[in-house]
Amino acid sequence: MTKLQVRAFLYQLGCFGILFILFRFLLGKYTHLEGAWISVTAFVVGTILAPKFQAAKTKDGEKLFMSWIFIKGIKEIG
């Protein structure tokens, strides 16, 4: 794995982790879900809402790209 691929993986893992913990707390506090359903629901919501990062080789070299449902299109990072 290249440096940008590792960076993309860590960004994606970090964003998912933050959203998972946030939604797990909110679902546990404000809904009547119990047990594993809180974690399963937080996982699904976190997976859908987390931005997707990917390293791709272009004619200018390897670059990092991001796609997110709240932003139209694909954005180049850095």
Secondary structure, DSSP 8 states (H G I E B T S, - for coil): --HHHHHHHHHHHHHHHHHHHHHHHHHHHHS---THHHHHHHHHHHHHHS-EEEEEEETTEEEEEEEETTEEEEEEE-
